[in-house]
Amino acid sequence: MEIPKIFKSEYRFACIVWEEEPVKMKELVALCNERLGWKRTTTYTVLKRLSQRGIFRMENGLVSSLIGKEAVQLEESRSFVADTFGGSLPAFVAAFVQGKALSAKEAEEIRRMLDAYIEQEEK
């Protein structure tokens, strides 16, 4: 399944839905006003756009997701690495850590992820 592109302002909206779902439209309007400073019409417009792309749905005044946050994050990160670093994950990691020291905890977490990936590939 292809994951549709979500733009930055849409992503902030989507995070509210994912955090609160299923959420009543009235509550979503209030949350978007509080957290994003949006009017009711903006909330409805963005929901309509994301619903047309198959990310969310509204049934009986209740908003829920059809595509989860993790799937969107995975697609966005892959797209970023492909577009910016020619698909090279090592080039991305090198650029990311350049000038920023990783803590021992962060480095260990990355090492565990890589070890788990290698272990899975060997099976």
Salt bridges, closest charged atoms under 4 A:
GLU10 OE2 - ARG49 NH1 3.07
GLU10 OE2 - ARG53 NH2 2.39
GLU19 OE2 - ARG35 NH1 3.29
GLU20 OE2 - ARG35 NH2 3.23
GLU76 OE1 - LYS5 NZ 3.00
GLU106 OE2 - LYS100 NZ 3.90
GLU108 OE1 - ARG111 NH1 2.91
GLU108 OE2 - ARG112 NH1 3.88
